[in-house]
Amino acid sequence: MFNYSRGVKWIRVTDIDGGLVWINLEKVERVYRTSDGSTFEFANTAIQTIVPFEKIPDLLGGGNHN
């Protein structure tokens, strides 16, 4: 997927409904672009976010984008 800092385990992002959610990066299996932003998938869960797909590498590197 991406080469990200080992120090980043959780990120907080805004979901599609405007709420803040925490995502455990160690559990993420796939991240993909959607029309409204990005979707993080893990186990049997998918979290749709408003985070632009282009910003995902910044998040994985430790940036804070809501």
C-alpha positions as CSV (number, residue, x, y, z in Angstrom):
1,M,0.0,0.0,0.0
2,F,2.0,3.0,1.3
3,N,5.3,3.2,3.1
4,Y,4.3,4.9,6.4
5,S,6.0,5.7,9.7
6,R,5.9,2.8,12.2
7,G,5.1,5.4,14.9
8,V,1.7,6.1,13.5
9,K,-0.8,3.5,14.6
10,W,-4.1,5.5,14.8
11,I,-5.4,8.4,12.8
12,R,-8.5,10.5,13.4
13,V,-10.5,11.5,10.4
14,T,-13.9,12.9,9.6
15,D,-16.4,10.3,8.3
16,I,-18.9,10.9,5.6
17,D,-21.5,12.0,8.2
18,G,-19.3,14.7,9.6
19,G,-18.3,12.8,12.8
20,L,-14.8,12.2,14.0
21,V,-13.6,8.6,14.0
22,W,-10.4,6.8,15.0
23,I,-8.9,4.3,12.6
24,N,-6.3,1.8,13.6
25,L,-3.8,1.6,10.7
26,E,-2.5,-1.8,11.8
27,K,-6.0,-3.2,11.0
28,V,-6.6,-1.5,7.7
29,E,-6.6,-3.9,4.8
30,R,-7.4,-1.5,1.9
31,V,-7.8,2.2,1.3
32,Y,-9.5,3.4,-1.9
33,R,-10.9,6.5,-3.5
34,T,-14.6,7.2,-3.5
35,S,-16.6,10.1,-5.0
36,D,-16.8,11.9,-1.6
37,G,-13.2,11.1,-0.3
38,S,-11.7,7.8,0.8
39,T,-12.8,4.5,2.3
40,F,-10.8,2.5,4.8
41,E,-11.6,-1.2,4.9
42,F,-10.7,-3.7,7.6
43,A,-12.2,-7.0,8.8
44,N,-15.9,-6.7,8.1
45,T,-16.0,-2.9,8.4
46,A,-15.7,0.0,5.9
47,I,-15.4,3.6,7.0
48,Q,-16.2,6.2,4.4
49,T,-14.4,9.5,5.0
50,I,-14.2,12.9,3.5
51,V,-10.4,12.8,3.4
52,P,-9.3,13.3,-0.2
53,F,-7.5,10.2,-1.4
54,E,-4.4,12.3,-2.3
55,K,-4.0,13.2,1.4
56,I,-3.7,9.6,2.6
57,P,0.1,9.5,2.3
58,D,0.3,12.6,4.6
59,L,-1.9,10.9,7.1
60,L,0.1,7.7,7.1
61,G,3.3,9.8,7.6
62,G,1.8,11.3,10.7
63,G,0.0,14.4,9.4
64,N,-3.2,15.5,11.1
65,H,-6.0,16.1,8.5
66,N,-9.6,16.0,9.5
